[in-house]
Amino acid sequence: MDYKLKCLQCGAEYPRAYASQICGKCGGIMEVVYTGRIATPRGKSFWDFERALPKGTYRHYVVGGANMVASDDANLFLKLELTNQTGSFKDLGSIVEVAKAHEYGYADVVCASTGNMAYSIAYYSKLYGIRAHIFISSDANKDKIYDIRSTHDAVIKEVDGDFNKALDIAALYAKKKGFFLSGDYCYRKEGQKIMAYEIMGNMPETSNIIIPVGNATLFSGIYKGLNEMKASGSIKKIPRLIAVEAKGCSPLVDAFNLKRSIRYRVPKTRADAIAVGFPTFGMQAMEGLKNTGGMAISVTDNEMERAKEKLYREKGIIAELGGVASIAAYEKIKNKLNRKELTVAIISGGNV
Ligand SMILES: [Zn+2]
């Protein structure tokens, strides 16, 4: 679909030829705004929905897929994102974002990561012949960093601080060097949005979607995708969105449940994939929670451990703590849900 970019902070607009995801006027994050009719692609898996992506040139590398499996609970289906090439949902965003960096002629991309983003950006950048510069937070998973160092040509820089600090440093570095800043920004969100198409394309009767939240790109992307599907007539009703964060790092959950603005929290959780003290797309996620009658749930590391064991016992699937936060949340709220409703829990990653 043809599009323009709009700054979410100051409202400035840019044509599609603008080769950055950051507003040149205020440094704010942007949104892809479609200028024509919203596409109504039908299908089951990522590339079936290419027409819903920002106009561009995409190489059809393997990504996405339905991967919806029944759980032992008749009302709960699992959407397995750990089956992506680099083991997490990040690939749906990277395949769009790295293609855009390539389209704009960049030879280098920069991102901040707690681990999964690094795997994904490093892999897809390599396919495009682009060098990735990755700033890793000091609380990142050490095994993940070791893997990335040893299997990709990415330049890894360790930051003394949490994810939000790595984010600031990455943004400054990209600006100074004239590199493409990648990560949780507008093009990635468009790729993550396709997960809504995959879920509703495979299971149109879905009533609730439970989404692990770190930077809230997936959550706000799914919300955007569902709104597009509703606008184009592909679905009649938008499912209720349920956000889940770690109890030791729950800025969005606290803000929504206490009816106040989002405040930074020092991450204290072993679920590294969702250890984000201040979510970039938090405001958009709040809107998604309000407009879908949503719920915001926090789960402890021990509850995630139990969910991880349960998934392995029942399905033989090994996922990471942040990835199974959705199952842990379902366990807490299932008695409050209507037993006629179908719930989809997104298992966002499996890099352990
Ligand atoms: Zn701006």
Boltz pocket constraint, residues with backbone or C-beta under 6 A from the ligand:
constraints:
  - pocket:
      binder: B
      contacts: [[A, 7], [A, 8], [A, 9], [A, 10], [A, 11], [A, 12], [A, 23], [A, 24], [A, 25], [A, 26], [A, 27], [A, 28]]
      max_distance: 6.0
